[in-house]
Amino acid sequence: MRALGLALAALLVTAPGAADPPRAQFLPPLGAPGGAPSASSPSKKAPSLAVAPMRLPDGLTLVNVHTREAVVLDAERDPGEPPRLARFFRDRTNWQEHAIAPEAIATVRLAATRFAALRGEVISGYRSDKMNELLRKKGRHVAPHSQHVLGNAVDFRLAGVPTALLLRFVRLRHAGGVGFYPDSGFVHVDAGPRRAWGGS
């Protein structure tokens, strides 16, 4: 009977026409119940190439370097994207969510398409006033009235793409603010006035 049960189970798993598992649009933190296995935090100075990409067809997997959560950014914007991204880019200290400027997301998507990136890493998205001030007090290069507080900015990098190369592309194509942080290995884009600066 046990052998018969195992055979039936195998048939169910391999039966043609079996429904594919649902597509995950927002993945839980690594190491969380039901999530992917834990992994060591990537270096903030360079794209993480050691971690296998979790790419789905025609999409870019964005990974938050602080929470280890991941979200799929499709090749085209879909109606469910804004709330999904608001959750992914939320403040990491109080979990407050905020809409993220579509101009910033469009530039991330455009850069990923240009370089055929499989994976991107997000250093910062929305920041509450409290979080922004905390970073300022720690001596980080954070503006007192940061575009992050308005939900207008994204700090990111693309795995396998040199930051300087990403910066050149973004400066050509992005209409808002562009910041370069070579020591930390990321580019800042925001929906504020057009301007450029460098940090560490």
Sequence and secondary structure as in RCSB ss.txt:
>XXXX:A:sequence
MRALGLALAALLVTAPGAADPPRAQFLPPLGAPGGAPSASSPSKKAPSLAVAPMRLPDGLTLVNVHTREAVVLDA
ERDPGEPPRLARFFRDRTNWQEHAIAPEAIATVRLAATRFAALRGEVISGYRSDKMNELLRKKGRHVAPHSQHVL
GNAVDFRLAGVPTALLLRFVRLRHAGGVGFYPDSGFVHVDAGPRRAWGGS
>XXXX:A:secstr
 HHHHHHHHHHHHH TT       SEE  TTSTTS        SSS   SS     TTEEEEEETTT  EEEEES
S  TTHHHHHHHHTS TTT       HHHHHHHHHHHHHTT SEEEEEE    HHHHHHHHHTT S  TT TTTT
T EEEEEETTS HHHHHHHHHHH SSEEEEETTTTEEEEESSSSEEEE  
